[in-house]
């Protein structure tokens, strides 16, 4: 992101912090976020909110609109924002998506376009500006006729309508919306469940950022029944996958669909059937490099997937990138496997690779202990048949294992198990956190469990947010440390990001991917 965009984001982030504290502390609620926040009419707010808003007022309209929508989401009841997936697309990303759509043939002067997850008007508001600016002044009123959205939540739909009404009023040259402006936008945003809408195939373009949520057991089989192409063999399902599949049917044959999607779809093993079902229609993939600051409160790796409905594409597609510096780069072209194998994204730098962990004799397993299911067997005291329990928090950012730090931050560090079972670890190995967190700069966080640790702590079992990598029998401690350094290296992170953009580290992917070339050497001495 360029310096100016970074300033915009920092300013809104400070405002969000002040607003959140005031909302959660019961000091303030904003009844009309659009008028108060986007258009500078904030009053009766705590001092810190007003001070940060004073800086916000100098930002471009799109960023003020974004701030209004986010505050509306922050005011939802506990858990509702997560349930609705109300994490709104920031202006720089919405602008990028629309520029890519235009490059692929979207014509704002004549193509109808719909956002099926329109809460916050992250796409609808800038689209109105784009369409109106593209039309002759005499046809400016046509902008609303080309624009539609669907939002499941009535409150967020109301925010979207408000944002559009203010846009319409501004286009008329008046200071604030009148009844005629609210009536004009009333039909632009329908309050409905997009997944229950009947396919119409009447729009030229579908664009949006669908909600990302894991489909739970209660709904899993219903989703598979409705969209059988989403998964096979009981694989993991994400709500965004269902949105993309269903919303393809809103598009006319030959029309465009462009969605901001979780990057896990490019390489996650559970996305194999999904990749297979859409590969033939994809015309471009764009990577969003700034994973930490795309959406407020979440770390999310994203890609922009652009498709042309019903038109089989060539096997090679363009891959672009929106870099951290805000620059649009062409990374290259890749051949998309159409049978579900992972898609390896190109990178700006060439990294020489060799063999995989499996090929050089390493084995891996995920810790078996699911803490909330093992509560009766986990304790803080040594008991008969108990061994140490290693939690992911023990794996520190510097590549060490700190058991004492872990004990201070978990509820129980011993677990009762059959000590003869194979998942009890008794020899030096590597341990890896399965899930990244906000404080980590790299995707893979590995540490060495050495003889000293085993002498002090004893045999251990890992919880299920830990991957245990066992070296080949002939490996030395130097080999273990070298492998940990390699897994923690920027080169390894870059390679992993190209094939599996997810906060969770996939054991299957980790074991099968090609490592940087220096990892191919096998040791000759026993540990």
C-alpha angles and dihedrals in degrees: 000000000000121000095262094050089047090055090050091051094046091050093051092044091055090049091049090052093053092043093049093051091050093047096046091045091054092241098118147015124181110222095188109029096173097054095036101043108022096041102036104252098124115146139151091036129131115275095252092052092050092046094052091042090055088063092043091057091070093059124099116275095255092060092047089050089050090051091051092051093048092051089051088054093046088057093059116109119272110290096010095098090054093044092051095040088233097174103130127217112253117236097251091056094045089051091050093050092050091048090053091049091052090050089055095052109281108149112199092199096063114006120099113225135190135192107206093193098043104158110138093016090249089157102019096060097050090040090057089053092046094048094045092048090050096051126078110261091250090059098044092116089063090075094085091049091062095046131080139160140184124210127176097206117072094209095051091044087055091054090051092051091048091052091050093046091054089049091052092047091050090051088055089053097246129129099238140003122281127203090270090060094051090048090049093057097038094098094042095080118042119200104226146111104270092208090059094051116109115244111260105172088207105120127086093210139020118197133170155103106264121206116273113218135138114248108237129220094264093062102025099097093045090055092048090049092051096041107024092172092066097083148346134208093026095297125174116280128210123197090229089065092057090047093053094047094047096042092053084073091060090065127088115241106279092020126129133254122188121178134174100232136181108269090226087086092073095066113356110126091225090058095060096105091043092053090049092051096054105028097096094057100045115112100173144004123202124193122218106213101191098081097162098056109031095101128021113257098006138080107222132168108215141188131186112232117198121190139176111220119238095354114111110225131208116268093252119076135182118254118201133175138217099211129210087256091058094250123137111228134181106230094184141260128299135191110238114222107229097200097068102268115142120276113234110212120218120243137209091244126052113233117192111227135197132175131342128249090257092051093054094049106266122136128201139199137174118241110264099215115102099187099210090051094045098047095124091053098046121085144154094237133070111257135175112287091011127133133184117285115219115208124194091249088071089070104085128206090247091062097257132121111235110186095174092054088050093051090056093053106041137063101242135000101196129068132190111234141145097275092210095063118113095241091067104101116221105158137059113285144145124266124202132192110241095206129048121222136202095268095055119096094192133053098228118051111187132175137182122246102205136184092269092057091049092048091052101038102024128213113344145192122217126227118236096265088067129080116206115208116196117201126224113274094257095054120122127213087255088059091052092050091046091051091048090052090049094048089049093048125112089239091059092048090050092050093047093047090055093061108025119028100185136115088232118076111230112220091205092052093043093053096045103039121099113256126217107285098256090067093068096081115102121215121240101203130078120243 
